[in-house]
Amino acid sequence: MKRKINFNAGPATLPEPVLQELAKATLQYGKTGTSVLELQHRGSAFGEILEECNALVHELCGIGPEYEVIWLHGGGRLQFCMIPMNFLPEGKVAAYIDSGQWAHEAMQYAAYYGDTKIVASSRESGYAHLPQWPARLPAKAAYLHLTTNNTIYGTQWHDIPACSKPLIADMSSDILSRRHDHSRYAMFYAAAQKNLGVPGVALAVVHKDMLRKAARPLPPMLSYKAQAAERSVVNTANVPGIYTALLMLRWTKQRGIAAIEKENTAKAELLYGQLDKSRIFVPRVSEKAHRSQMNVCFTTNDMAHEQPFLDMCARHNIIGIKGHRYTGGFRVSMYNAVSLADVAALVDVMREFEDLSP
Ligand code: PMP
């Protein structure tokens, strides 16, 4: 059966060459005589996978050896827990920018471990735009947490102002989608199921200065310091998930971040351009400087259009555009593996729908 044009927000579509490599490795990994699903987590083949993953993260993010690259279980939400566990000591406060549901949840999870403070929020407006960057941070702030791309609401920080405290960023839905100065961060992290592969795995990149600040004794599984010291193999690692991340990193390198950014910009221009001139579809984020290149959210001027449009997309082999249950409407996720041709196919259907609608 023909592959669908898949705009799901995550787990997201993966590049076909990556799937083919994965299929081969599922039957036999290299010359090991075993599947990647059976590969030993403390064996030399997996050691090489990890080493190449870490080197590619350093290279593609343009960061030096002062950063530790760690591969963890538990997706994005476990990072919401580990960050305050590791970096929020008693007597300090964790500052959060509340720019969307994930940003908000990250703060709610942190509140289990210590004092938190929202220093900027656009919650009142339903996260339809980015909040104002905080003019000041509490003197006691241990870190400032930011979500660079708000997956559910379709906003993205394109310019990140200066920050006087260690900056920690959730880049789950826009990592490696653009050229970006990663050296600004004390830590950045991403759930893998968008630009980095499959669910369950998370990438955490932590500056060594930050690791030295680790707040309290923790079981090794939950300690960045122990995970870094054990080279991400405190326990049985998610070998196939991390191998998939390696295939994604190789694919990303082969294309180049600058070329990926160029295509992501072209995709966004095409879809927002169509929305801005539409008489039926209404973009959710009106402030152009706040619009996400990764997740484009929109509604229709009449709810009655929704199901017929979804049906028309399905007839054209397009899936995954239903909006998140919190927002309704539509969300088109255009991560790196979605091509300009995929977006053009969707825009053609939008035009056809408009032409056929009274
Ligand atoms: N942060 C962001 C920005 C996300 O988009 C998501 C999930 N879509 C998460 C965190 C949560 O990830 P997980 O489901 O792996 O916990």
Residues whose N, C-alpha, C, O or C-beta is under 5 A from the ligand:
A	BS01	PMP	G10 G74 G75 G76 R77 W102 N149 T151 D170 S172 S173 A191
